[in-house]
Amino acid sequence: DAGITQSPRHKVTETGTPVTLRCHQTENHRYMYWYRQDPGHGLRLIHYSYGVKDTDKGEVSDGYSVSRSKTEDFLLTLESATSSQTSVYFCAISARGYEQYFGPGTRLTVT
Amino acid sequence: AQSVTQLDSQVPVFEEAPVELRCNYSSSVSVYLFWYVQYPNQGLQLLLKYLSGSTLVKGINGFEAEFNKSQTSFHLRKPSVHISDTAEYFCAVSANSGGSNYKLTFGKGTLLTVNP
């Protein structure tokens, strides 16, 4: 299995609070991604990174920001959580971009 | 841009029966294709991939898929399923050219349920 961890694995937070999810890899892969998974929608890309300090938006980036200060860490921040951001969040990594390997996921509930 | 359509949202089958999960894609350029499997409360695991070469690709757990360029399809098959194959299966596509081959576009998934 690819060396990817996500923390926390579960989180319950209140509307309006900031939340940061962490993705950590031990593979030294160039590309890292954040997806959200919701019933009926499959996986949707939030943001991705193609190198340290190099990030770009995905298809559902509104309300989310990311940072990557080290190759191994990719942080996803919800500046002010809303109930519509209740979801399961997956991090993925890739050496070449298209062949991606996924972490175990973080289940986020915003009350 | 690429898109993926998984034609069946749910597929129930009996144990030891064959199964086919259908995937069609749309792209104006050549593509890489993938199938992922997700067991309950877990992340996605790469099942198999088509990058180039033989159009019949074999993956883990006895699954295989065939790339059909003329029909823009990449259907997943297994000749005899087990209870443990119960999971959600996702088809994904990436462009094989230009500046967008670092993104995957996923289908909405097919829930395979294997009944005894």
Boltz contact constraints between the chains, C-beta under 6 A:
constraints:
  - contact:
      token1: [A, 31]
      token2: [B, 102]
      max_distance: 6.0
  - contact:
      token1: [A, 42]
      token2: [B, 106]
      max_distance: 6.0
  - contact:
      token1: [A, 42]
      token2: [B, 108]
      max_distance: 6.0
  - contact:
      token1: [A, 42]
      token2: [B, 109]
      max_distance: 6.0
  - contact:
      token1: [A, 43]
      token2: [B, 106]
      max_distance: 6.0
  - contact:
      token1: [A, 97]
      token2: [B, 101]
      max_distance: 6.0
  - contact:
      token1: [A, 97]
      token2: [B, 102]
      max_distance: 6.0
  - contact:
      token1: [A, 98]
      token2: [B, 32]
      max_distance: 6.0
  - contact:
      token1: [A, 98]
      token2: [B, 94]
      max_distance: 6.0
  - contact:
      token1: [A, 98]
      token2: [B, 101]
      max_distance: 6.0
  - contact:
      token1: [A, 100]
      token2: [B, 104]
      max_distance: 6.0
  - contact:
      token1: [A, 102]
      token2: [B, 43]
      max_distance: 6.0
  - contact:
      token1: [A, 102]
      token2: [B, 44]
      max_distance: 6.0
  - contact:
      token1: [A, 103]
      token2: [B, 43]
      max_distance: 6.0
  - contact:
      token1: [A, 104]
      token2: [B, 43]
      max_distance: 6.0
  - contact:
      token1: [A, 105]
      token2: [B, 43]
      max_distance: 6.0
